[in-house]
Amino acid sequence: MTDLSLPFTPLIRNLPAVVPFVPPEALERRTGRSLKVRVGANESAFGISPLAREAMRRAVEQLSWYNDPEAYELRRPLAHLHGVAPEEICVAAGIDELLGLVVRLVVESGAPVVTSRGTYPTFNFHVAGFGGRLCTAPYQGDHTDLEALAAEVRSTGAHLVYLANPDNPLGTWHPAAQVRAFVDQLPGDCLVILDEAYVEFAPPEVHFPVQTQDPRLIRMRTFSKAHGMAGARIGYALAHRQVVAAFDKIRNHFAVNRVAQAGALASLGDPAFLQRVVQQVEEGRRAYQALAAELGLRAVPSGTNFVALEIGPRARKLLEVLLENDVFVRMPGVAPLDRCIRVTVGTPQERATFAQILRRVLPQVRP
Ligand SMILES: Cc1ncc(COP(=O)(O)O)c(C=O)c1O
């Protein structure tokens, strides 16, 4: 390409072009066919609450107005739900946007930032985009290694560490007591992002009350998973009010559209719907466990809406063969996690189709 000498910063000029996730739509364009089973992006297979659907329909009628940039109506019930003040909540266009905001708050060019090697890559994408230097701690077996993460923070002097609990891509979790002990042992000048995108699906031992007194701990939640609104783009951070005030200095105040705000608010008012989704996901996880047992595969125990199936060195080949059969799944990007494929809990119909195709193609990739 001709060098147009555009006045980009050195950071942008040297940044490799990276797409955090190739979307299933792009895969369809590539193959020229529609996917039969879309179980790769940990989207909900169980739709949105009927109350949310109705509220969103009504909100469409007001789309000519700007949204409320303070998301006041939504922050009030969220504050009530979590036992915090509305000033301790920042609503944004999903956790993905919040991750970028935190990085922008604390990461200067070349500054070390700590995460687990192979965990949710969008965080890494933001670190690169703001010129940070990613320092990673390896997993221990199927789990993120809290000791190794803390050691990495101490040895690099990082001011930011990322932890997803439950984790993506393997779906494993640490009990709350261990997460708290992890935060407690970190230096006082290190912020922790606790990404709880999947917390609704996690066992009770993972849950702990939100306490915003500690300014180091930023917890992130989303309406993309259990609430089924990934395409609406809405999530929030629970944090000390000084952190939320700092977000307000830099965030895109109109990023969260009116329809998403209305849907999230209505969905919060439908806990029975959420409970049904969680039950259906548990059923789906059990079905994948049974399928794995039938096929002689190991399924990693999951506290999320997906299950990682351990395939071994031919995992990537299996992913390709599944796509040739119009099944969309994903897999971890880096070793040693890339021994697995990651399958989202689909509807019973999707699960049956997936199982049928997996049974058929698995022998093709077995040594
Ligand atoms: C660990 C984790 N965090 C965040 C997200 C994205 O959340 P959101 O849709 O709220 O941006 C995902 C989505 O897959 C995820 O797995």
The ligand as a MOL file (V3000), in Angstrom:
LIG
                    3D

  0  0  0     0  0            999 V3000
M  V30 BEGIN CTAB
M  V30 COUNTS 16 16 0 0 0
M  V30 BEGIN ATOM
M  V30 1 C -14.5970 -12.9990 29.9220 0
M  V30 2 C -15.4140 -12.1220 29.0290 0
M  V30 3 N -15.4880 -10.8130 29.3010 0
M  V30 4 C -16.2120 -9.9810 28.5320 0
M  V30 5 C -16.8950 -10.4520 27.4320 0
M  V30 6 C -17.6380 -9.4650 26.5770 0
M  V30 7 O -18.6370 -8.8590 27.3040 0
M  V30 8 P -19.5130 -7.7000 26.6470 0
M  V30 9 O -20.3980 -8.3340 25.6340 0
M  V30 10 O -20.2400 -7.1370 27.8170 0
M  V30 11 O -18.5670 -6.7220 26.0430 0
M  V30 12 C -16.8480 -11.7930 27.1080 0
M  V30 13 C -17.5760 -12.3000 25.9260 0
M  V30 14 O -17.4070 -13.3760 25.4380 0
M  V30 15 C -16.0780 -12.6460 27.9220 0
M  V30 16 O -15.9670 -13.9450 27.6420 0
M  V30 END ATOM
M  V30 BEGIN BOND
M  V30 1 1 1 2
M  V30 2 1 2 3
M  V30 3 2 2 15
M  V30 4 2 3 4
M  V30 5 1 4 5
M  V30 6 1 5 6
M  V30 7 2 5 12
M  V30 8 1 6 7
M  V30 9 1 7 8
M  V30 10 2 8 9
M  V30 11 1 8 10
M  V30 12 1 8 11
M  V30 13 1 12 13
M  V30 14 1 12 15
M  V30 15 2 13 14
M  V30 16 1 15 16
M  V30 END BOND
M  V30 END CTAB
M  END
